[in-house]
Amino acid sequence: MIEFLQHCEIDRERWDGCVRSSSAATIFAEYDLLTLSCPQWSALVEDNYAAVMPLPWREKAGVKYIYNPFFHSRLGVFSSLEVDTERLDAFVRSIPRSFALVELNLNESNPAPDLSSPVQISHQISLDSPYDTLYQGFSTNHKRNIKSARASGLHGCDSVAMPDIIRLFRENRGRDTRIKMRDADYALFVQLADYAAQRGLLEVLGARDDEGHLLAGAAFLADGSRRWFWFSGRDEQFADRKAMFFIMDEYFRKHAHQPVVLDFNGSKNPNVARFYAGFGGEKYTIPTLHVVRWKWAKGVFKLYKKIKK
């Protein structure tokens, strides 16, 4: 039987035990990180935590909706049991009808839902090869940009404050009106990054010029054997210095021949997606759950997509 539980009813230890036993185990679905991102999150729990599904939710204009929190790559159903179409459908049917809208990234163990739901595209690459082998998989353009970056006199550093990377993002790409991030969202990321850093799961790399100016920075999150390219920012005034190519090359050099997978975390921006693809990774799809529970909510959903924050 699948039960709906309010946040205060969730058994933290059993919850994390179920998530960690799943073939799709991820820190994004663990109790503490979810609670940081969405303190009131609810959940569906099957048969005493044999399978679980987190339901982060918000309310706008009296409409409750389930959403994917910023900086959480994927959620969905987690279990040591097989999550087939029948089990996924049972969980979806168990979402209370008080939630008018559902938009949630699922995980790699979940089948694509039998709904008119889109998929997202991401790229991943195994780092369990020598650097030279990894480098050969880079596109010709990426190799050229890396050589240009190294010739421009950049210096790698790992002593970069997260607020400085956020500032680079906000003052550059973050000015794009299509990016719906508020002050509270940036503040949340600092909290999430601090949480990860305190547990030894965060790695930060930066690129500085000869004067010590930070031209770009990136945060990587360790999640089991997966490493997420989690957040980044660059100064577009110095785009010709190719600082982000420099940072990625530094990361590949540092982590080559390690049994981990670097996941670029997907992007709907074609330029960003092209940047990821150029490192030779494997393209894969992320199933998403997209449900409109109330007919009249379709218009609200379209508006929500425009103003989502």
ABEGO torsion letter per residue (X at the ends): XBBBBBAAABBAAAAAAAAAABAABBAAABAAAAAAABAABBBBBBGGGABBBBBBBBBBGGBBBBBBBBGBABBEBBBABBBBAAAAAAAAAABBAABABBBBBBBAABBBBBBBBBBBBBBBBBABBBAAAAAAABBAAAAAAAAAAAAAGBBBBABBBAAAAAAAAAABAAABAABBBBAAAAAAAAAAAAAAAAAGABBBBBBBBAAGBBABBBBBBBBEABBBBABBBBBAAAAAAGAAAAAAAAAAAAABGBBBBBBAGEBABAAAAAAAAAAGBBBBBBBBBBBBABAAAAAAAAAAAAABX
